Amino acid sequence: MQNPDASDSQFRAENSGAPARLGGAPAASPIWGADAGGPESVPRRVVLLGSTGSIGTQAIDVADGAPDRFDIVAVAAGGGNLELLARQAVHTRADAVGCAAVDLPTLKAAIEQAAAEASVTGYDPELFVGAGAATAVAAWPEADVVLNGMTGSIGLEPTLAALAAGHLLALANKESLIVGGALVKQAAQPGQLVPVDSEHSALAQALRSGAPEEVDRLVVTASGGPFRGRKREELADVTPDQALAHPTWKMGRMITTNSASMVNKALEVIEAHLLFDIPLERIDVVVHPQSVVHSMVQFIDGSTIAQASPPDMRLPIALGMGWPHRVAGAAAPCDWTKAAEWTFEPLDEDAFPAVRLAKEAAASGGTGMAVYNAANEEAVDAFHDGLIGFTDIVDTISAVLSEHTDSGPLTLESVLAAEKWARSAARARCGR
């Protein structure tokens, strides 16, 4: 990610992340709904959660390029890059700023310094700090859209807060939907939850080509990551640096490792199932190394509708914030004057069993996916700390799931308890 200077200039990022429930039953979702007319005459007020990450920085880039469409009114981040958060706040003149990792005087001082460096006077936003900062900002009343670009299941409570506040939720934080499952689906009103992940944005666009009953299958594309074509026995000794060498996307450590292990694609399959109410057995994964076709929908008449664009997360971010309307110039299109080759190949589920394992966990219902996700996060950290090998990541998930037993109804408390148990079990297996 590029480091923007202290001036009041556009914040850009070269890395990207991944990305939802189009609330209610499919027939009630905006995918198949009537044309909503043109964009609003006033900019949508946008809250950014995880603003200093790849999704957040690119969202600011999108908003800078379309000031007639978007106005950033609040930003929140964990605090790992406090200086950037402060500059973002000053740059956007956000009315509210949240930070989990610092106290109030520290956040206030950082913003005052950023304002002084940008020669901005009189800027005095409302501040939120501590573990609940993102949740408070998600419920900011003077907002139309909340873009949740946080990483990990920590985004669940802010997701629920945004939905409870009645905001349109552009969800890039797939983990909150996956671990929350029915909780998030029940909290979302029809049309309240829209996709930001590139694959699910592609599916949402393609699904508008037919009615719900005309959909045969969803086809989720995967780049294959840095280990495409390798057999399981060839993966045992790969290093963290090799796992982070993604051939297409530049992302954070967790999601890049998940892409290498295919756990990220596994989570995306479950996300598509929850978003679009398509049974798991009708969702396929196909490897597409060029990452230009972002996903496809196969219809009952034999037609397959694909969404294609060069890999650039600003397109699905812009569409998520502006849904159902497109944003002119959000990203560059394909150049049809140049020769190109697109290839597709089946996923090797023996070498990469993460997708099959996730389908089994999701089919079991309850808190299975919360356990899957938590065990994976702990195993990824252990891999990068040199405690386990690469193939041990998915093996750890499998072992923890085999020990898991569900009890009682699905609630926020039961999800959090299952996550806590899974993290403890995974740490023990990884030698922590």
N, C-alpha and C positions, 0 to 999 in steps of 0.2 A: 504494500500500500504506500502510495506517495504521501509524504508529510507536507500538508499545506502550510504556507508561510503564515505569519501573524497578520497579514493584511486582510481586508474585507473582500477576499476573492473566493472563487468557486472552490469547493472541496471536491477533489476527484480521487478515485481509487482504481487501481488496476486489478485488484482481486475481487472475488465475488463469492457469494454463498448461496446456499440454497435455502428457500424457500420456502391446511386451509379447508375450510368447509363452506360450501355454498349453501348456507343454512336451510334446514327443513328438507322435505322430500324433494326428489329431483324435479318433479313437475312444478314445484313452487320456487325453484331457484332461478336466478337471473340468467343462467345458461340457456334455458329454454323459454324464458319469459319474453314478454312483448318488448318492442323497441322502446327504450326510455327517452328517446329524443336526443337532442344535442347536449353537450356539456353545460354545466351551470354557468350562469353569467358572472358569478363571483368565485374567487379561488376557494378550493376546499382547504379547510384548516386541518393540518396534519400533525399528529404526534409521532415522534420517532423513538422507539425503544431499541436499545442497542445501537445508539447513533454513531458511536466511534468504530463499529465494526464495518465489514465490507458492505453489508446491505444498507446500513445507515448512511455511510459516506456517499454511496452511489445515489441514495434517495435524495440527499441534499443537492447532488449534481443535477438530478432530474428536476427538482424544484427550481433550482437556479435557472435552468433552461426553459422553464415554463411558468414564469411568475403570474401569468394570468390564470393558471390552473391550480397552483398549489401555494399555500402559505404555511411554513413550518411554525407551529405555535408552541411546541414543547419538545424537549429532548431529554433522554435519560440514558445512562450507561453505567457499567459496573464500577468504573473508576480506574481501570488499568492504564488509561491514557487521559488523565485529568486535564492536561494542557489542551489536548485536542477538543475534549468536551467543552471546555470554557470558550475556546475559539469558535466552535460551532454555535454555542449559545449567543455569543456576540454577533456572529455573522448573520444568523437567522433572526435575531432579536426575539428569541423565544420568550414567551410569557412565563413558562415554567421550566425548571431544570432539575433533574434528579440524578443522584449519584449514590450507589450502594456502599462504596468502600471508604468514604471520607466523612468527616463531621461538618457541621454547618459553617463554622468559621473558615475551614480550609477550602470548601467549595466557593464560598463568597469571595475569598481572597484571590482564588484562581480566576474567577470571572472578572473581578476588578482589574487584575493585571492584564488579562486579554483585552478588555475594553480600552485600557490606557494605551496598549500597544497599537490598537486599531484606531486610536483618536476618537473613540466613541464616548460620549458623556450622557449622563442621565439614565443609563440602562440599569434597571433594578428588578430582575425577575423574581418570581416566587420560587423558593428552593425546597427540595425534598431530599433527605439523606437517610441512609440506613437500609436495612434489608427490604423494607416496604416501599422504597422510593419509586421503583418502576411501576408497582401496582397503583400507587397514588397518581403518578403521571398518566397512566393508562386511563384513569377515570376523569382526567381533566375535563371540566364541563364545556369549555369553549373549544370544542373540537368536532370535526366531522369524521375523520379517518384516523385510526391508530395502525401504524405499521410496526408489527412486532418482529424485529430483527435480532432478538436475543438468541443466545446459543444454549441449548440444553433444556431440560425439563423445568429449570428455574423460571421459565417463561409461562408456566401454566397459570399461576395466580394473576399475573398481569393480563393474560388472555381472557380469563373469566371476568376480570374487572372491566376491561374494555367492552365486552359483550353486555355486561350488566348496566353499563352507562349508556347503552344504546348506540355506540359508535360503530361505523363500518370498520371491520377488522381485516386488514391486509396482512395475512399471516405467512411470514417466512420462517417462524419458529415452529418447525414441524413437530418437534418433540412434545410441545404442549397439547397438540391435537392427538398425537399418538398415545401418550401416556394417559391423557384425560379421557379420550374416547367418547363414550356416551355422555360424560359430564359436559364436554364442550359442545357436542351436538345438541344436547337438550337446552343449553344456555343460548344458543344462536337462533335468532329469528330468521325466517326465510330471507335469503339475500344478504344477510349481515356479514357473512364470512367469505372472503375471496382469496384466491391463491396468489402467492408471489413466487414460490418455487418454480423454476423454469419449466419443469416437466408438467406440473399441474396447471400452470398458466396455459401451456400448450394444449392440454386435455380440455380445459374449460373453453378455449377458443374452438377446438375441433368439435366439441359436443354441440355447439350451436348449429351444426350442419344437419341435425336430425332430432327427432323426438326421443324421449327416454326409452320407449319400448322398441325403438329401432337400433339401439346400441347392442352390438354383439360382444365385443371385447375392447379393453383398453390395453395399449401397448406402450410401456414405459421404456424409454431409451436410456442406455448407460454408456458412458465413454469406455468403460473397461478398466480405467485407471492405469497406474504404472505397471501392473502385473498382468495385463491382458495376454492371454495365450499360455500362461504358465500353468503347469500342473501343481496339484497340492504339494507333492514332495519337493517341488522347486521353490516353495514359499517358506519353508521352515526357517531358513537362515537369512531372510531379507532383513535389512536394517531400517531403523526409523527414518534415516535420511532418504532411503530408497522409497519408503512408503509415502513420503511427503513430496515426491517428485511427480506431481500430477501433470499429465501431458497437455491438458486443456485449461483447467481452471486454477486460479491462485486464491487459496482460501485459508482459513485458520487450521490449526493442528488437528483438532477433533474431526472436523468434517472432511479434511483431506485424508486422514487415516481411515475414516469410515468409507470414503470412496474407494480406497485401495482394497479394503476387505469386503466391499459390496454391502456392508451394513447400511450405508447411506441409501443405497437403492432399495434395500429391504424396507427401511423406514418409509421411503417414498411409495412403495407398493401399498403399505398399510394406510398411508395418508390418502392415496387415491381411493381406496376402498371406503374410507370414512367420508371423504369429500363427496363422492359421486354415487354412493350406495350401489356399487357394482360388486358382486360376489368375488371373493378372493380367487376362486378357480377361473374367473374370467378376466384376470389381470396378468399379463405376461411381461417379461423383461427381455429386451433384445439389445445386444451390444452394438453400438454405432460410434466408432472411434472419432469421427469428425465432429461430433457434437453440434451438428447443424439442424438436424431433425430432432426436436426436443421431446416429442411424444406423438402418438397416433391413436385414432379411434377407428376401429373396424365396425362397420354397420352390417345389418342382417342381409343386405342385398349384395354383399361382396365388395362394396366400396371401402377404401381406407382413406381417411382424411388426416393429413399430417400438418403440423405447424413447423415451419423452417425459418431460421434466421441465424446469422453468425452468433457465436457464443458471447453474449453481452447481457448481464443481469439488469441493466437499466431498462430494457424493454419490459420484462415482466414486473419490475418494480413500478414503472410508470403506469402500466395497465392495472396493476393491483390498486394503486392509490386512486386512479381515475375511473375504475370499473363502473359501468361497462364501456366507457369511452376511451378511445385511443389518444395518445399524446404524440403529436407530429414531431418528427425528428428525435424521438427518444433514443434510437439506436440506428446504426447503419444497416441497410438491407443486404441481402445476398447480391453479389455482382454476377448477373447472368451473362455478361460478355466474356467471362473467363471460364475455361474448362475446369471442371471439378468432379471428384469421384466420391460418392457416398456409399459406404458398405455397411452391411448388417449381418450379424452372426449370433447364433444362440448363446445363452449364458451357460458356462460350464458349472453346473451346480455341485459337482464332486469337488472341484477346486475351491468353489465359493458357495458354501452351503447357507450363507446368512439369509438369503431370501426365503428359502424353504423353511428355515427355522422360524423366521418372523411370521410367516403364514400360519404355521402350527400354533405359535403363541397367541396370535390374534384370534384364531378360530376357537381357542379355549375360552376366550372372553375374560371378564374380570380385569385383574391387574397384571395379566401376563405380559403385556407390552411395556408396562411401567418397569417390570422386573428386567425384561430384555434390554431396555434402553439404559437403565441404571448399571446393570452388570457390564454392558459394553463400555460406558464412560469410564468405569473403574479399570477395566482391562486395557483400554487404550492408554490411560495414564501409566499403568504398570509396564506396558510395552515400551513406551518412550523412556521410562526410568530404568530399562534394562532388566526387569524382573521376569518377564515372560517373552516368548517368541511371538512372531506375527500370527501364526495359525492358532496360537493359544488364545487369541482374542475371542474368536467365535466359539472355540471349545469351552472357554470360561462361561460365555453366555448360555451355552447348551447345558452345562453342568449345573449352573445356578437355577435355570428354569426347571430342570428335573427335580430339584429339591423344593420347588415352590408349590404351596397349596393355597388356593383362594378361600376366603371365608367372608361371608356377609355381603351386603350390597356395595356397589361401587360408589364411593364418596370421595371427596377431596382428602379426607383424613385417611381413608383406606389406601388411596394412591400414594400418599406421602409415606405411610407406614410400610407399604410394599417396597417402595424405593429405598427406604432406609435399611430394610432387611437385605435387599439385593446387594446394596453397596457393601454392607458388612460381609456378606457371604462371598462376594467377588474378591474383596480385599484379602480375605483369609486364603482363598484359593491361589491368589497371586503372590502370596508370601509377604504381605504387608503386616 
